[in-house]
Amino acid sequence: MPNSDLTTIGAFARVSGLTASALRFYADSGLLAPALVDPGSGYRYYADEQLGRAVAIRELREIGMPLDAIAQVLDADADTAARLVDDHVASLERQVARARERAADIKVALGDPRTRVLATVSGPIFATAVEQILAATGSEPDHRVLGGVHVEVSAEALTLTATDRYRLSTRTLVPDLAGPGDWVGTVDGADLRLAIPEIRRHHRIGLEAGPRSLLLRSDPTRARTCRILTDPFPDHRMLLASLATARTRVLTARDCLIRVLESERAHHVLLRVSHGSLTLSAAGARTPTPLSATVTGPDVALGFDLTTLYPAVGTAIGPDVMIDIAGPADPVVIRSADDGDLTTLAMPISIPDRQDAR
């Protein structure tokens, strides 16, 4: 008769998240033997200290790890186990990338009469533009469209836009050739990110639209397929049109601003315009870092999450950035001083300023 410290297979299945049949399978596989098998009834019992191993097996199976690899992970030290898990995930990512490439080749071979040519653009320029815009995408499972890039194609322009609701970036390119009619769609950002290396290697890339995907064609027989997201994209044009008029404008060297931002270790930073000068500091710091800048307009202090401001500045085009500030609670417009093709909006946040408190 088992002692009271042991748990029946049914109860152990409930707390571990595994089924009783799965527990029997893992026992037969040598991964998780019961603490006791009643010799008379054949009933299986488990000890409390086996729960951690059972949960680990379930979680590793959930990411598709085979049984022999799970055994290695469970028997390894923490560092080796972590490396084995990372190796498995990397292998999955390679499989997905290969599958997407093969799927793209198959779709091209099969053909689709509903696919139409949108435009032809420079591969390196388009790849760089996509990278810049991807910096403003978000990652929310319930709002997948925030992880996409909104693409608008007309005879005059190809415009890419992304937003995570704290940043918004938009860049306009002039296509080499444009197809008949306009096209609008939101393209999966993860697919675009995977396509960037190949896009960059080709002098010209053709954009073609299908019913559910955007094809990036590098030659007549090869194209990368990027999924189209069906949820409506946020009304970015309304946001851009409703921006308040800038009262303060700052012109400063992009690389210097980037270096100062990279030196900060705080989550939040304070950008202060005062008496025609610009300083940057960690939130609440007593010694701000001065930056060479040309400033017009009234004094203002703005707080930013570093993860919002840094990518907005880092993806700017050219040696100098122009920062237009309407007020401490309004979106800040960041763009190149020489090239307005890329515009990024960064939303400030409210943070305490010890300099004001003194």
ABEGO torsion letter per residue (X at the ends): XBBAABBBAAAAAAAAGBBAAAAAAAAAAGABBBABBBAAAGBBBBBAAAAAAAAAAAAAAAAGBBAAAAAAAAABBAAAAAAAAAAAAAAAAAAAAAAAAAAAAAAAAAEBAABBBABBBBAAAAAAAAAAAAAABBBBAABAAAABBBBBBBAABBBBBBBAGABBBBBBBBBABBBBEBBBBBBBAAAAAAAAAAAAABABBBBBBBAABBBBBABAABBBBBBBBABBBBBAAAAAAABBBBABBBBBBAAAAAAAAAABABABBBBBBBGGBBBBBBBGBABBBBBBBBBBEBBBBBBBBAAAAAAAAAABBEABBBBBBABAABBBBBBBAABAABBBBBBBBBBBBAAAAX
